Amino acid sequence: MNFFIVSVTLIIVAMIVTLIIHPDISRVQEFLDSRSSDQVSEADGLTKVWAYIVNNGFMVPLQMFVIALIPIQFLYFINVVSTSIITGFVYGVVLQLDIKQGSEVILSAVPYTFFEIIAYCIFAAVLFKLNQAVRSRLKRIFKKDHTREESNTIIKRLLGTFLTYGVFVLPLIIVAAFMETYVADMILNLF
């Protein structure tokens, strides 16, 4: 829950800061075009859903997992932070362009954004425990205290990480991908 609160706060702060500084829209468009994957931007329908699942469901969690093995606390949360800041920035830009249409775009994006951010936050919470076990193990190595219990903890944390990913994170990302591809457009068409 703490990770989710931080993420939502970052989205709101980034949106407010973007509204205050009024960035040059043409440069923002160039930046966003350069950041978007060709596979996602040129896809439609189920191809687009699959592209989102591959990126958001496999690549980003894999990056988070690998980074969690580095014994530095909260480093694995960088992907969630950057996603939240970029989301808030985009929300601020669309509001700057047109308040009414920007509000409609944001309302259509909130459902899939919620699912995506909550999935990443659940994964970050599990990675917190894994990273804690890795750091604890490293401390014990330097203290020359080699206990079996510590290795079992890392194995349990790894299994818990994979289980949580398979049961909660990946399904939430799949739901978010379908919502981003189909539901967002349906909500936008209601306005």
Steps between C-alpha positions, in 0.01 A plus 500: 500500500788736578645448152160578347462819707846614388413424136171691507669792676770507231237502225317793661819698574635444147168611353491818712863584426437451128200732516709762682803496270305481170748297289527556125239262356685437171813387687288283729340336194844430350615352832193277534528384139864406553416311822209298363579155370442451127348163583236665723436817299444315170295216651126473545253258656644181646843578355505817708381309808781248450757779456388655831510163675852430373629840606304563821447138604838347422770758428429749781452234772816323381694826534353554846589144604861524381544837669352358824791256515736796541533557876383862490162567655219643281710496181244262344234769553659725233278357223187579701626851579583574136165360380315715756691817414457454125127429550458817707699696243279378214187578704631853556574547131155387384340729757717785378386445141128501579341468845181329379659252260794450735262410782324252272833341401606473864166347602536241223858424605443470876363141496794340317749726679359378832539133405850550362625699799340264754663201325842665512449598864405144598812377324712769669365391841607141433834618366545701819500173697729332247743792507489496880598130498782568251636785715472288813683214331777734387540634856529146632765415240714791616443403864595143407175373647385231257171354609268279301204702613620803304531306172154356553366854545635609162354191332163561669508864391584400141215250493265757653609754239429264209169391652383857557607595149307212345188528715462877541738714295477343153117469509469866606731605218295296252181671623674838472610420142142417394370808678762722336420362156121474517340648813685835484360563151151398610514742795635777276217443251244553779593868517 
